[in-house]
Every structure is written in structure tokens, then in C-alpha cells.
Amino acid sequence: MRKSLRSFTGEIIPADVVQSIVLGASRAPSSKNTQPWKLVLVQGLALESLREDYIAAFKKSEAPAFEYAYSPDPLPEAYKKRAIDLGKAFLIHKGIGREDKEKRKEHDCENFRFFGAMQVFFLAVNKGEYGQGTFLDCGLFLQALMTELDNRGLGSCPQYSVMAYPGLLHKHIPNSENLLFLLALPFGYPKTDSAANTFVSQREPLENYFRVVE
Ligand SMILES: Cc1cc2nc3c(=O)[nH]c(=O)nc-3n(C[C@H](O)[C@H](O)[C@H](O)COP(=O)(O)O)c2cc1C
């Protein structure tokens, strides 16, 4: 069962393995085989300087500047409840009290550290070349990518939160002015002794989202 993993060992996945993962994911379907996805792998020194800027932006509480809205605003009540429940359950699982401001800030900062991953994929589309369905194609590609990683014992966690600072991505990723970044996907070998990685998120009962008509 795939799940989000948020703590990684320092091991680097070699270039040939990364390529086979990406090639496997490229078998994802897309409408009319348009394959609108772009994928950038950031690692090494480039990732370390990007991470440093991200942590600084988070610590300064820099205003978010999302380039696309992920969710309806306001969030429908049922979605809001699930999001709140997830946040609470994850904090409890990590043993962080709601009133422990210091630990909660550290916990929130984890996103902006890309959970300590040594390699991070950034999924994007060309600016001005997308419709709503393009995002569906990219979602299928993302799922295929996570499955390819999972099949090799590697973990990953999709991240929209870090899209708050697209300026930093454009700064650190050369020739990216024409890209609309959709999501980050830190990945690597999961640390097995980490509380973050033993967390399992809940799902709605089947009858809440599935029905049969015949
Ligand atoms: C598009 C997308 C964006 C997400 N953004 C974040 C994020 O910024 N930070 C994070 O910790 N998890 C993020 N997640 C992971 C979700 O919280 C996670 O998928 C959900 O809680 C279900 O848990 P599971 O992936 O372990 O099954 C994101 C997932 C998706 C699909």
C-alpha cells in the first residue's frame, strides 16, 4: 500500500535508476497522448541552496504567492473537517501537543526542508498551455511516478505547500520562467525508525463516495 513518507535516509538514488523510474511513469495515460507534464529533478548543491532559501522564507513568514489555486476557496465543510482531522492525527502520532508552539513550528518547517530528502522532483506544465484536464493528466503522471518509486522500496510525499514560493523555484531552476510549477515530490529511501513514516491516514467509508447504478 502506497502512503506518503516524510523522512528519508541520506542515500542518493543513482541517475540510471531515476531515469528508469521516470520512463516507467511516462507510460501514464494522457488525453490524446498530449503528455503535458514537465519534470525537474533537483539534487546536490542546487537542492541545498534551494532548501536554505525555503527555510529562510518560512522562518521570515514570507507571504505565500501561489501561482495556482489548488482547492476551492472556501474549502467545502466536509473537506475542511478531513484536513483538520488529518493535521490533528498527525501531530498526536508524532507526540506533539497542540499547545507546544515550538515543536509545531518545527513540524511545519519540515515541509520547507523537503522533509530532509536528498532528491526532489518538481512537476510542472508550460505556462499558458493548460486546461483543467491537463491537471488530471499530470495527476496520473504523479501517481505513476509514486508507484514506480514505491515498487523499488522508495518513499515520497507530494507537496503543494512549497508552491507558496514559486520565485525561489524560478531562481534556483535555470530556464524555468515558462514553467508553472504544480507540485514538489521529495523522495528517497524511507527511514524506518521515524514516527512520521509510521503514520497512516484515514479514509472515508466506501458508501460515502461510491455507488452503483444498474
Ligand atoms: C496534491 C497534493 C498535495 C499535497 N501536499 C502536501 C504538503 O504540502 N505537505 C504534506 O505533508 N503532505 C501533502 N500531501 C500529502 C497528503 O496529506 C496525503 O496524500 C493525504 O493525507 C493522504 O495520506 P497518504 O498519502 O499517506 O495516503 C499532498 C498530497 C497531494 C495529493
The ligand as an SDF file (V2000), in Angstrom:
LIG
                    3D

 31 33  0  0  0  0  0  0  0  0999 V2000
   -1.6470   17.3560   -4.4590 C   0  0  0  0  0  0  0  0  0  0  0  0
   -1.1850   17.0020   -3.0910 C   0  0  0  0  0  0  0  0  0  0  0  0
   -0.5550   17.9350   -2.3020 C   0  0  0  0  0  0  0  0  0  0  0  0
   -0.0690   17.5850   -1.0320 C   0  0  0  0  0  0  0  0  0  0  0  0
    0.6320   18.5000   -0.3000 N   0  0  0  0  0  0  0  0  0  0  0  0
    1.1870   18.1200    0.8640 C   0  0  0  0  0  0  0  0  0  0  0  0
    2.0370   19.0140    1.5690 C   0  0  0  0  0  0  0  0  0  0  0  0
    2.2750   20.1380    1.1620 O   0  0  0  0  0  0  0  0  0  0  0  0
    2.5880   18.5800    2.7340 N   0  0  0  0  0  0  0  0  0  0  0  0
    2.3520   17.3120    3.2190 C   0  0  0  0  0  0  0  0  0  0  0  0
    2.8910   16.9810    4.2820 O   0  0  0  0  0  0  0  0  0  0  0  0
    1.5580   16.4450    2.5620 N   0  0  0  0  0  0  0  0  0  0  0  0
    0.9790   16.8220    1.3940 C   0  0  0  0  0  0  0  0  0  0  0  0
    0.2150   15.9360    0.6970 N   0  0  0  0  0  0  0  0  0  0  0  0
    0.0240   14.5620    1.2090 C   0  0  0  0  0  0  0  0  0  0  0  0
   -1.3920   14.3630    1.7470 C   0  0  0  0  0  0  0  0  0  0  0  0
   -1.5150   14.9560    3.0050 O   0  0  0  0  0  0  0  0  0  0  0  0
   -1.6570   12.8540    1.7880 C   0  0  0  0  0  0  0  0  0  0  0  0
   -1.6280   12.3240    0.4860 O   0  0  0  0  0  0  0  0  0  0  0  0
   -3.0040   12.5110    2.4440 C   0  0  0  0  0  0  0  0  0  0  0  0
   -3.0180   12.9070    3.7860 O   0  0  0  0  0  0  0  0  0  0  0  0
   -3.2800   11.0120    2.3580 C   0  0  0  0  0  0  0  0  0  0  0  0
   -2.2400   10.2920    3.0090 O   0  0  0  0  0  0  0  0  0  0  0  0
   -1.3450    9.2060    2.2660 P   0  0  0  0  0  0  0  0  0  0  0  0
   -0.7130    9.8700    1.0590 O   0  0  0  0  0  0  0  0  0  0  0  0
   -0.3180    8.8130    3.2870 O   0  0  0  0  0  0  0  0  0  0  0  0
   -2.2380    8.0980    1.8530 O   0  0  0  0  0  0  0  0  0  0  0  0
   -0.2830   16.2780   -0.5550 C   0  0  0  0  0  0  0  0  0  0  0  0
   -0.9440   15.3370   -1.3630 C   0  0  0  0  0  0  0  0  0  0  0  0
   -1.3810   15.6880   -2.6050 C   0  0  0  0  0  0  0  0  0  0  0  0
   -2.0450   14.6550   -3.4870 C   0  0  0  0  0  0  0  0  0  0  0  0
  1  2  1  0
  2  3  1  0
  2 30  2  0
  3  4  2  0
  4  5  1  0
  4 28  1  0
  5  6  2  0
  6  7  1  0
  6 13  1  0
  7  8  2  0
  7  9  1  0
  9 10  1  0
 10 11  2  0
 10 12  1  0
 12 13  2  0
 13 14  1  0
 14 15  1  0
 14 28  1  0
 15 16  1  0
 16 17  1  0
 16 18  1  0
 18 19  1  0
 18 20  1  0
 20 21  1  0
 20 22  1  0
 22 23  1  0
 23 24  1  0
 24 25  2  0
 24 26  1  0
 24 27  1  0
 28 29  2  0
 29 30  1  0
 30 31  1  0
M  END
$$$$
